[in-house]
Amino acid sequence: QVQLVESGGGLVQAGGSLRLSCAASGSIFSINAMAWYRQPPGKQRELVALITSGDSPNYADSVKGRFTISRDNAKNTVYLQMNSLKPEDTAVYYCWCLHSATRTYWGQGTQVTVSS
């Protein structure tokens, strides 16, 4: 079992920045990958950024050059630094992980609202 707890969401003006954090606890040693997803109002959930233990991070085209995903293994935490935010980045952001290459876990989500 893995528990994921997000924090750092909020209201920001367009052009601003936010940093989301996702703290993992439980059986963390078998986590293969972690990611951030988001679900804009009335739309489907979509992948924003993915990080594994080996490969370079992957990003959705819509956030490349603006968002950065990183992982602090000592703190069991993954971050999403979001710069140059746009109103279309408004969404509930979810933390996700792949455990033992078979099971997936989700956080409860954190709201990000970007005003124009």
VEXDREN-2710 file (C-alpha; in Angstrom, 1 decimal):
% VEXDREN-2710
k/r/px/py/pz
1/GLN/0.0/0.0/0.0
2/VAL/1.1/3.5/-0.9
3/GLN/-0.4/6.8/0.3
4/LEU/0.1/9.9/-1.7
5/VAL/-0.7/13.4/-0.3
6/GLU/-0.5/16.5/-2.5
7/SER/-0.1/20.0/-1.5
8/GLY/0.7/23.4/-2.9
9/GLY/-2.3/24.2/-5.1
10/GLY/-4.0/27.5/-5.0
11/LEU/-5.0/30.6/-6.9
12/VAL/-2.5/32.4/-9.0
13/GLN/-2.5/35.1/-11.8
14/ALA/-1.6/34.2/-15.3
15/GLY/2.2/34.3/-15.7
16/GLY/2.7/33.3/-12.1
17/SER/4.3/30.2/-10.6
18/LEU/3.3/27.4/-8.2
19/ARG/5.1/24.4/-6.9
20/LEU/3.1/21.2/-6.1
21/SER/4.4/18.6/-3.8
22/CYS/3.4/14.9/-3.4
23/ALA/4.6/13.1/-0.4
24/ALA/4.6/9.3/-0.6
25/SER/4.4/6.9/2.4
26/GLY/3.9/3.2/2.9
27/SER/5.6/0.7/0.7
28/ILE/7.6/3.2/-1.2
29/PHE/10.6/1.0/-2.1
30/SER/8.9/-0.6/-5.0
31/ILE/7.6/2.6/-6.6
32/ASN/8.7/2.4/-10.3
33/ALA/7.4/5.7/-11.5
34/MET/5.6/8.8/-10.3
35/ALA/3.6/11.4/-12.3
36/TRP/1.3/14.3/-12.2
37/TYR/-2.0/14.2/-13.9
38/ARG/-4.6/17.0/-14.2
39/GLN/-8.4/17.2/-14.8
40/PRO/-9.7/20.5/-16.1
41/PRO/-13.3/21.3/-15.5
42/GLY/-15.6/19.2/-17.7
43/LYS/-12.7/17.4/-19.3
44/GLN/-10.9/14.1/-18.9
45/ARG/-7.9/13.5/-16.8
46/GLU/-4.6/13.9/-18.7
47/LEU/-1.0/13.2/-18.1
48/VAL/1.1/16.3/-17.3
49/ALA/4.6/14.9/-16.4
50/LEU/6.1/11.5/-15.6
51/ILE/9.4/10.6/-13.9
52/THR/11.0/7.3/-13.4
53/SER/14.2/6.1/-11.6
54/GLY/16.2/5.9/-14.9
55/ASP/14.8/7.7/-17.9
56/SER/14.5/11.4/-18.5
57/PRO/11.2/13.0/-17.5
58/ASN/8.3/13.1/-20.0
59/TYR/6.0/16.1/-20.4
60/ALA/2.8/16.8/-22.2
61/ASP/3.4/19.1/-25.1
62/SER/1.2/21.8/-23.5
63/VAL/3.5/22.2/-20.5
64/LYS/7.0/21.6/-22.1
65/GLY/9.3/24.4/-21.2
66/ARG/7.1/25.7/-18.4
67/PHE/6.7/22.8/-16.0
68/THR/9.4/20.7/-14.3
69/ILE/8.9/17.4/-12.5
70/SER/11.5/16.4/-9.9
71/ARG/11.9/13.8/-7.2
72/ASP/13.6/13.9/-3.8
73/ASN/14.2/10.3/-2.8
74/ALA/15.4/11.3/0.6
75/LYS/12.0/12.9/1.3
76/ASN/9.9/10.5/-0.7
77/THR/8.5/13.5/-2.4
78/VAL/7.9/14.4/-6.1
79/TYR/7.4/18.0/-7.1
80/LEU/5.9/19.8/-10.0
81/GLN/7.3/23.3/-10.6
82/MET/4.9/25.2/-12.7
83/ASN/6.0/28.5/-14.3
84/SER/4.4/30.9/-16.8
85/LEU/1.0/29.6/-15.8
86/LYS/-2.0/30.1/-18.1
87/PRO/-5.7/30.1/-17.5
88/GLU/-5.9/26.8/-19.4
89/ASP/-3.7/25.2/-16.7
90/THR/-6.6/25.5/-14.3
91/ALA/-7.5/22.0/-13.1
92/VAL/-7.4/19.5/-10.2
93/TYR/-3.9/18.1/-10.2
94/TYR/-3.4/14.5/-9.1
95/CYS/-0.3/12.7/-8.0
96/TRP/0.1/9.1/-9.3
97/CYS/2.5/6.3/-8.8
98/LEU/3.2/2.8/-10.3
99/HIS/4.1/0.3/-7.6
100/SER/5.8/-3.1/-8.3
101/ALA/5.1/-2.6/-12.0
102/THR/1.5/-3.7/-11.4
103/ARG/-0.5/-1.5/-9.0
104/THR/-1.3/2.2/-9.3
105/TYR/-2.2/4.7/-6.6
106/TRP/-3.6/8.2/-6.7
107/GLY/-3.6/11.1/-4.4
108/GLN/-6.7/13.1/-3.5
109/GLY/-5.9/16.0/-5.8
110/THR/-5.2/19.6/-5.3
111/GLN/-6.9/22.5/-7.1
112/VAL/-4.9/24.9/-9.2
113/THR/-6.7/28.0/-10.5
114/VAL/-5.1/30.5/-12.8
115/SER/-6.9/33.8/-13.3
116/SER/-6.5/35.9/-16.4
END
